[in-house]
Amino acid sequence: MRVTNNLIYGQSSRAIGQANEKILSAQEKISAQTDIVRPSDNPVGASQILMYEGNNNRLKIFDESIKMATSHLEYQEVALDSLNDSMDDAHSLLIQAQNDANTQADIDAIVQEVALITESMAELMNSKSADGNYIFAGTDTQGPPFILDGQGRYQWAGNEGQKYAQISENMKIPVTDSGKKLFQDIWTSRTFSAQLLAGDVSFSAKVENQGDFDKFMEDNYDPENPLSNVFTITTTPIVPAGNTPPVVAGANLGADSKEDLDRQRAFDGTPGTYSITNNLGEVVSSGLYTAGKPITFSGMSFLMRGAPGATAGISLDKPRRDNVLNEINDTLAVLSDNNSTKGQREAAFSDATTSIKNAQRMVSEGRSSVGSRLNILRDKENFSSANQLSNAVTQDRVGGLDIAAAATELSMKESALSASQKVFTRMSNLSLFNKM
């Protein structure tokens, strides 16, 4: 084979080009901090790296959703905590207002302070998140969930839907709660109605123990059969055997003049008995009747003054729900009225405190629910961080670059290029004329 100058130049040029390519490849790996710059470097490893990168990208998308959900729930948690504190303050002031030593001026000052608290509570119920959405409005987050109507009562204007955040491929979590359940649909004080049907007695009735009466209502109130909610209390004189009981005087029913009341109070005769029956005539309670001594039954108290031989009807009122702010404001209206009686004020205090207690129970349940969801979000966030770290470690294991080895390889390839260039220079000067 004849070695020509062109052959020498061609081989030397190819050697230099290959050396340059190897240097560029080593430099690319060092710059990219990976041993796999292009799929051809390691097809299997490149596919694995793409899989881990895709997994991390999906996790990062869910991370953004987790951050958004956490922000919404933290706003809700703060609002619920503040509302609970406000209700504690209002409840304490209402208890303070029940002190008989208070003058009307003292009560007016308490009313003014509680009114300011209710205004603050209304703002909290219409709280917004950082993005300007109402957090208790359900899915209709652009408008306030609670508005004042023309009568000065708070009405629900949102809906009962919930917004959800997708925090993983197979899991989504609610990030809002309806204010209707938390603040609007609050059970008010359960009550009953009582009316004297026969007998020459004065008669009054009230809820003596709200807790016992609530339990009685839960066990006995029938929304579908009104007759089941009717009871009768009857007092009967104790008549010796063989004697005829006196006839009940219906003419005195409703007698409430001063003379009538004096006559009824003056009765101090032989005590009788009482019985309370349901609409089927079944006796549900009985005992001795003494004029002027209350008859108590399942949280209810009945007071009769006068001779035994009277009948009164009892009817359980239909339970109702209302916004806790409306119940508080109704109580404040009674307290502000100089002409309101002690009985009216006691009933108003009971209505407000019962509504506050029931609202706080719902708020407490809401806070627990929000707290559990925040815990889930934190667990998911920690899992995502750990998963992303694991993917990054695996990626580095598959395509990571050993910097020291890469630097050594680059140095060797630079030396090889330098040697190729020197050889090319020497060979380019070879000629037969140099031997002459």
TORVEXPA-453122 format. One record per residue (C-alpha): x negated, y, z negated; residue number from 1. Coordinates in nm, 3 decimals, m for minus. Each point is the difference from the previous one (the first is absolute). Example, Ala and Ser with C-alpha at 12.3 -4.5 7.8 and 13.67 -1.06 7.14 Angstrom:
        c1        c2        c3   resi
    m1.230    m0.450    m0.780      1
    m0.137     0.344     0.066      2
//
This chain:
        c1        c2        c3   resi
     0.000     0.000     0.000      1
    m0.138     0.335     0.100      2
     0.004     0.263    m0.276      3
     0.080     0.329     0.154      4
     0.001     0.344    m0.154      5
     0.381     0.014     0.032      6
     0.035    m0.322    m0.197      7
    m0.226     0.135    m0.272      8
     0.196     0.325    m0.020      9
     0.335    m0.181    m0.001     10
    m0.090    m0.238    m0.281     11
    m0.148     0.276    m0.211     12
     0.303     0.223     0.054     13
     0.240    m0.282    m0.098     14
    m0.204    m0.072    m0.313     15
     0.012     0.365    m0.101     16
     0.375     0.019     0.070     17
     0.072    m0.312    m0.206     18
    m0.208     0.138    m0.286     19
     0.196     0.328     0.016     20
     0.331    m0.190    m0.005     21
    m0.107    m0.193    m0.310     22
    m0.101     0.321    m0.173     23
     0.331     0.166     0.088     24
     0.191    m0.307    m0.129     25
    m0.188     0.010    m0.331     26
     0.058     0.375    m0.030     27
     0.374    m0.043     0.066     28
     0.028    m0.261    m0.276     29
    m0.182     0.224    m0.246     30
     0.217     0.300     0.092     31
     0.324    m0.201    m0.027     32
    m0.118    m0.180    m0.316     33
     0.119    m0.330     0.145     34
    m0.151    m0.300     0.168     35
     0.292    m0.022     0.244     36
     0.015     0.310     0.218     37
     0.194    m0.160     0.283     38
     0.199    m0.326     0.018     39
    m0.269    m0.165     0.212     40
    m0.239     0.024    m0.296     41
     0.211    m0.254    m0.196     42
     0.345    m0.080     0.148     43
     0.122    m0.200    m0.303     44
    m0.129     0.252    m0.251     45
     0.148     0.291     0.200     46
     0.348    m0.158    m0.008     47
    m0.028    m0.052    m0.377     48
    m0.103     0.360    m0.055     49
     0.296     0.125     0.208     50
     0.234    m0.218    m0.209     51
    m0.130     0.144    m0.330     52
     0.011     0.356     0.137     53
     0.362    m0.048     0.106     54
     0.089    m0.133    m0.344     55
    m0.161     0.300    m0.170     56
     0.178     0.241     0.233     57
     0.335    m0.154    m0.093     58
    m0.087     0.021    m0.368     59
    m0.090     0.368     0.039     60
     0.340     0.070     0.156     61
     0.170    m0.168    m0.299     62
    m0.230     0.200    m0.231     63
     0.150     0.321     0.137     64
     0.349    m0.136    m0.062     65
    m0.101    m0.097    m0.356     66
    m0.134     0.351    m0.066     67
     0.325     0.155     0.127     68
     0.212    m0.235    m0.211     69
    m0.214     0.065    m0.309     70
     0.037     0.376     0.045     71
     0.381    m0.025     0.028     72
     0.034    m0.226    m0.304     73
    m0.236     0.212    m0.212     74
     0.213     0.308     0.073     75
     0.306    m0.200    m0.102     76
    m0.169    m0.126    m0.316     77
    m0.092     0.353    m0.109     78
     0.354     0.126     0.067     79
     0.158    m0.286    m0.199     80
    m0.240     0.054    m0.292     81
     0.082     0.371    m0.007     82
     0.374    m0.068     0.019     83
    m0.021    m0.243    m0.290     84
    m0.186     0.261    m0.208     85
     0.261     0.264     0.088     86
     0.283    m0.229    m0.106     87
    m0.182    m0.064    m0.329     88
    m0.016     0.376    m0.058     89
     0.367     0.052     0.086     90
     0.105    m0.289    m0.224     91
    m0.200     0.139    m0.294     92
     0.155     0.344     0.042     93
     0.352    m0.143     0.016     94
    m0.063    m0.191    m0.322     95
    m0.126     0.322    m0.155     96
     0.318     0.178     0.113     97
     0.215    m0.244    m0.201     98
    m0.131     0.140    m0.328     99
     0.292     0.157    m0.186    100
    m0.231     0.273    m0.130    101
    m0.030     0.146     0.352    102
     0.174     0.328     0.073    103
     0.152     0.066     0.340    104
    m0.304     0.212     0.080    105
    m0.225    m0.297    m0.075    106
     0.209    m0.224     0.222    107
     0.001     0.259     0.279    108
    m0.382     0.007    m0.011    109
    m0.012    m0.380     0.023    110
     0.248     0.007     0.289    111
    m0.219     0.246     0.187    112
    m0.311    m0.215    m0.050    113
     0.175    m0.320     0.109    114
     0.137     0.182     0.307    115
    m0.357     0.086     0.104    116
    m0.100    m0.364    m0.047    117
     0.285    m0.117     0.225    118
    m0.112     0.244     0.271    119
    m0.350    m0.146    m0.022    120
     0.148    m0.351     0.019    121
     0.194     0.095     0.313    122
    m0.324     0.114     0.165    123
    m0.169    m0.326    m0.093    124
     0.291    m0.199     0.146    125
    m0.057     0.193     0.324    126
    m0.377    m0.055    m0.007    127
    m0.200    m0.012     0.324    128
    m0.309    m0.200     0.088    129
    m0.316     0.149     0.155    130
     0.149    m0.033     0.350    131
     0.306     0.206    m0.098    132
     0.247    m0.290    m0.015    133
     0.252    m0.034    m0.285    134
    m0.107    m0.306    m0.197    135
     0.340    m0.088    m0.150    136
     0.215     0.057     0.312    137
    m0.016    m0.356     0.136    138
    m0.083     0.002     0.371    139
     0.153     0.345     0.061    140
    m0.311     0.176    m0.129    141
     0.043     0.333     0.176    142
     0.278     0.131    m0.225    143
     0.030     0.029    m0.380    144
     0.169    m0.304    m0.157    145
     0.187     0.206    m0.263    146
     0.198     0.317     0.069    147
     0.224     0.224    m0.210    148
     0.361     0.015     0.118    149
     0.239     0.290    m0.041    150
     0.097    m0.115    m0.351    151
    m0.361     0.000    m0.118    152
    m0.028    m0.379    m0.003    153
    m0.287    m0.198     0.144    154
     0.100    m0.224     0.289    155
    m0.194    m0.270     0.183    156
    m0.095     0.094     0.358    157
    m0.258    m0.266     0.090    158
     0.040    m0.369     0.083    159
    m0.087    m0.325    m0.172    160
    m0.254    m0.123     0.256    161
    m0.367    m0.060    m0.072    162
    m0.310     0.079     0.205    163
    m0.256    m0.279     0.030    164
    m0.373    m0.013     0.065    165
    m0.163    m0.292     0.183    166
    m0.299    m0.086    m0.220    167
    m0.098    m0.330     0.164    168
     0.101    m0.207     0.298    169
     0.268    m0.181    m0.199    170
     0.086     0.243    m0.279    171
     0.171     0.337    m0.028    172
     0.086     0.189    m0.317    173
     0.264     0.266    m0.080    174
    m0.150     0.343    m0.060    175
     0.320     0.189    m0.091    176
     0.292    m0.050    m0.240    177
     0.350     0.139     0.027    178
     0.078     0.277    m0.248    179
     0.364    m0.113     0.010    180
    m0.084    m0.307    m0.206    181
    m0.248     0.180    m0.225    182
     0.190     0.321    m0.083    183
     0.345     0.017     0.162    184
     0.168    m0.333    m0.078    185
    m0.058     0.022    m0.374    186
     0.257    m0.154    m0.228    187
     0.167     0.263    m0.217    188
     0.143    m0.056    m0.347    189
     0.260    m0.274     0.007    190
     0.326     0.111    m0.154    191
     0.350    m0.112    m0.082    192
     0.338     0.166    m0.030    193
     0.236    m0.047    m0.296    194
     0.356     0.116    m0.054    195
     0.244    m0.035    m0.291    196
     0.305    m0.193     0.116    197
     0.205    m0.026    m0.321    198
    m0.019     0.089    m0.370    199
    m0.005     0.299    m0.233    200
    m0.379     0.039    m0.015    201
    m0.269     0.234     0.122    202
    m0.232    m0.183     0.235    203
    m0.347     0.060     0.141    204
    m0.254    m0.221     0.172    205
    m0.362     0.027     0.113    206
    m0.306    m0.204     0.095    207
    m0.184    m0.054    m0.326    208
    m0.287    m0.214     0.128    209
    m0.079     0.047     0.370    210
    m0.224    m0.307     0.021    211
     0.263    m0.237    m0.141    212
     0.270     0.154     0.218    213
    m0.218    m0.030     0.313    214
    m0.049    m0.368    m0.076    215
     0.375    m0.044    m0.047    216
     0.063     0.173     0.335    217
    m0.252    m0.221     0.178    218
     0.167    m0.313    m0.138    219
     0.365     0.102     0.038    220
     0.053     0.269     0.262    221
     0.170    m0.139     0.310    222
    m0.006     0.235     0.301    223
     0.241    m0.220     0.196    224
     0.270    m0.053    m0.264    225
     0.088     0.324    m0.185    226
     0.228    m0.183    m0.244    227
    m0.302    m0.186    m0.138    228
    m0.135     0.335    m0.119    229
     0.300     0.076    m0.220    230
     0.014    m0.078    m0.373    231
     0.247     0.081    m0.278    232
    m0.067     0.082    m0.364    233
     0.286    m0.055    m0.244    234
     0.021     0.070    m0.371    235
     0.250    m0.199    m0.208    236
     0.109     0.046    m0.362    237
    m0.056    m0.291    m0.233    238
     0.353    m0.122    m0.079    239
     0.071    m0.248    m0.280    240
     0.152    m0.329     0.112    241
     0.373     0.029     0.066    242
    m0.004     0.379     0.043    243
     0.068     0.178     0.328    244
    m0.275     0.231     0.138    245
     0.099     0.366     0.037    246
     0.107     0.126     0.337    247
    m0.259     0.208     0.183    248
     0.130     0.354     0.043    249
    m0.049     0.093     0.363    250
     0.140     0.349    m0.063    251
    m0.324     0.101    m0.170    252
    m0.217    m0.093     0.299    253
    m0.212     0.295     0.100    254
     0.083     0.195    m0.316    255
    m0.299     0.223    m0.055    256
     0.131     0.301    m0.191    257
    m0.171     0.101    m0.322    258
     0.281    m0.156    m0.201    259
    m0.025    m0.323     0.197    260
    m0.375    m0.020    m0.050    261
     0.033     0.076    m0.371    262
     0.261    m0.277    m0.036    263
    m0.214    m0.249     0.190    264
    m0.312     0.080    m0.199    265
     0.195    m0.025    m0.327    266
     0.083    m0.366     0.059    267
    m0.182    m0.210    m0.257    268
     0.229    m0.302    m0.013    269
    m0.080    m0.368     0.023    270
    m0.257    m0.078     0.269    271
     0.106    m0.207     0.296    272
    m0.169    m0.205     0.267    273
    m0.107     0.077     0.352    274
    m0.044    m0.212     0.307    275
    m0.147     0.077     0.341    276
     0.136    m0.206     0.288    277
    m0.086    m0.025     0.369    278
     0.252     0.018     0.284    279
     0.079    m0.371    m0.048    280
     0.099     0.057    m0.360    281
    m0.309    m0.178    m0.134    282
    m0.139     0.144    m0.323    283
    m0.361     0.111     0.053    284
    m0.046     0.171    m0.338    285
     0.192     0.037    m0.325    286
    m0.041     0.113    m0.360    287
     0.135     0.220    m0.277    288
     0.134     0.347     0.078    289
    m0.049     0.285    m0.244    290
     0.132     0.341     0.094    291
    m0.286     0.240     0.072    292
    m0.258    m0.277     0.026    293
    m0.137    m0.058     0.354    294
     0.069    m0.323     0.182    295
    m0.310    m0.101     0.195    296
    m0.011    m0.238     0.294    297
    m0.283    m0.060     0.249    298
    m0.148     0.347    m0.040    299
     0.342     0.173    m0.005    300
     0.142     0.178    m0.303    301
     0.371     0.065    m0.061    302
     0.125     0.223    m0.279    303
     0.364    m0.005    m0.112    304
     0.149     0.202    m0.283    305
     0.346    m0.106    m0.108    306
     0.210    m0.301    m0.083    307
    m0.073    m0.333     0.168    308
     0.234    m0.090     0.280    309
    m0.162     0.185     0.292    310
    m0.104    m0.109     0.348    311
    m0.263     0.151     0.229    312
    m0.109    m0.092     0.350    313
    m0.366    m0.030     0.097    314
    m0.124     0.009     0.360    315
    m0.360    m0.045     0.114    316
    m0.093     0.280     0.239    317
    m0.161    m0.083     0.333    318
    m0.379     0.035    m0.026    319
    m0.143     0.275     0.218    320
    m0.336     0.109     0.129    321
    m0.135     0.351     0.041    322
    m0.323     0.193     0.039    323
    m0.174     0.036    m0.335    324
    m0.036     0.375     0.065    325
     0.378     0.037     0.031    326
     0.055    m0.170    m0.335    327
    m0.258     0.223    m0.169    328
     0.149     0.313     0.154    329
     0.351    m0.103    m0.108    330
    m0.127    m0.033    m0.355    331
    m0.166     0.341     0.017    332
     0.332     0.152     0.112    333
     0.174    m0.142    m0.308    334
    m0.276     0.124    m0.231    335
     0.015     0.348     0.152    336
     0.375     0.022    m0.063    337
     0.059     0.164    m0.338    338
     0.349    m0.148    m0.010    339
    m0.106    m0.363     0.042    340
     0.086    m0.221    m0.295    341
    m0.236    m0.219    m0.197    342
     0.155    m0.309     0.156    343
    m0.051     0.137     0.350    344
    m0.362     0.076    m0.075    345
    m0.059    m0.345    m0.145    346
     0.149    m0.156     0.313    347
    m0.214     0.226     0.219    348
    m0.315    m0.095    m0.191    349
     0.087    m0.367     0.042    350
     0.059     0.042     0.374    351
    m0.334     0.174     0.057    352
    m0.211    m0.228    m0.216    353
     0.156    m0.313     0.151    354
    m0.062     0.126     0.352    355
    m0.359     0.096    m0.085    356
    m0.060    m0.341    m0.157    357
     0.137    m0.181     0.305    358
    m0.195     0.225     0.238    359
    m0.322    m0.063    m0.191    360
     0.061    m0.373     0.027    361
     0.031     0.030     0.379    362
    m0.308     0.225     0.016    363
    m0.192    m0.252    m0.209    364
     0.096    m0.276     0.242    365
    m0.104     0.223     0.290    366
    m0.336     0.074    m0.161    367
    m0.062    m0.372    m0.056    368
     0.084    m0.075     0.362    369
    m0.228     0.277     0.127    370
    m0.281    m0.117    m0.230    371
     0.024    m0.359     0.123    372
    m0.012     0.119     0.363    373
    m0.305     0.215    m0.072    374
    m0.171    m0.303    m0.153    375
     0.075    m0.199     0.316    376
    m0.144     0.279     0.214    377
    m0.319     0.013    m0.210    378
    m0.039    m0.377     0.028    379
     0.049     0.019     0.376    380
    m0.250     0.285     0.026    381
    m0.260    m0.196    m0.198    382
     0.063    m0.309     0.211    383
    m0.038     0.201     0.320    384
    m0.330     0.152    m0.119    385
    m0.135    m0.341    m0.096    386
     0.113    m0.149     0.331    387
    m0.159     0.280     0.201    388
    m0.325    m0.040    m0.193    389
     0.005    m0.376     0.065    390
     0.057     0.060     0.371    391
    m0.286     0.252     0.012    392
    m0.237    m0.245    m0.175    393
     0.098    m0.278     0.242    394
    m0.048     0.234     0.297    395
    m0.348     0.083    m0.125    396
    m0.074    m0.367    m0.048    397
     0.105    m0.075     0.360    398
    m0.144     0.298     0.180    399
    m0.208     0.182    m0.258    400
    m0.346     0.123     0.090    401
    m0.319    m0.077    m0.193    402
    m0.160     0.344     0.023    403
    m0.349    m0.120    m0.090    404
     0.008    m0.278     0.258    405
     0.148     0.234     0.261    406
    m0.269     0.262    m0.066    407
    m0.271    m0.265     0.032    408
     0.153    m0.127     0.325    409
     0.018     0.354     0.138    410
    m0.366     0.056    m0.086    411
    m0.098    m0.323     0.172    412
     0.197     0.087     0.313    413
    m0.156     0.346     0.009    414
    m0.344    m0.166    m0.021    415
     0.099    m0.236     0.282    416
     0.108     0.297     0.213    417
    m0.322     0.181    m0.072    418
    m0.198    m0.308     0.101    419
     0.203    m0.040     0.320    420
    m0.064     0.361     0.089    421
    m0.377    m0.038    m0.054    422
    m0.008    m0.317     0.208    423
     0.192     0.174     0.276    424
    m0.246     0.290    m0.007    425
    m0.301    m0.229     0.029    426
     0.153    m0.215     0.271    427
     0.107     0.300     0.200    428
    m0.369     0.097     0.031    429
    m0.110    m0.341     0.135    430
    m0.129     0.006     0.361    431
    m0.245    m0.203     0.215    432
    m0.184     0.318     0.063    433
    m0.090     0.016    m0.369    434
    m0.229    m0.303     0.054    435
    m0.195     0.148     0.291    436
//
